[in-house]
């Protein structure tokens, strides 16, 4: 790090920061996952059990019924493969001085959308709504939970140094969003006041990934039970 505490290289970042920041593409491009990854994983989790069940039933049946389950399993398999192969990432590109969302399929770049100048791209350091005493960075409406405020601060400074983006924070004067001050946040958190305010007044987003995941987890079990009951009833 330099005298101001800004990480000068990737290895200086914390392990929690490296969960979101890969050294692939650095220092010219920063490639970040988006919230669509959780959606794709949820779809895969929902379909994997019915697909296996359809394959097993296909083996035990004969004739036209066998073909129905074969086509159903192949259809679900195609969706799962697509979800595994398709990616949507947020890219900060210092060469073109823009940030954008990039779509790839089987590693092949298909298109980029919502291009924005890096000079007009902002990062906000804010308390995480998912866990107390945890902090996140918000970039282009994408949330990246880092961990301790010091770790989130270092990550923000690292990105700012490489890509010259606008930086803000919502910690020292919560809930106001103010320009980021390199020297101010850690000292202002000594009495944990920002954490208390954040935990009491944080607004839950409409898309809370953890809540949706908990809702969707039982679905494969219910689908399987419903199918088995239907089969027993038909017998």
Number of C-alpha atoms within 10 A of each C-alpha: 12 7 6 9 13 20 19 14 13 16 10 15 19 16 13 15 21 15 12 17 19 14 14 10 12 16 15 15 20 22 23 19 19 19 16 13 16 15 15 18 14 16 15 19 16 19 18 16 16 19 20 14 14 19 18 14 16 20 11 8 12 10 8 9 11 16 13 12 20 18 14 16 23 14 12 19 17 12 17 20 12 15 18 15 13 16 20 20 19 21 19 29 21 18 10 11 17 20 28 20 20 18 17 15 14 12 10 11 13 10 10 16 11 11 15 15 15 19 13 11 19 17 21 23 27 26 29 22 20 17 12 13 17 18 24 26 25 18 18 17 12 16 17 22 23 24 21 14 20 14 19 25 25 20 27 26 23 21 19 16 13 18 23 17 22 15 20 19 24 19 27 21 14 18 16 9 15 16 11 21 12 14 10 11 19 13 9 14 14 9 9 10 14 21 20 13 15 20 16 9 11 15 9 9 8 8 9 11 14 11 11 14 14 10 10 14 13 11 14 16 13 11 14 14 12 12 14 12 11 11 10 9 8 7 6
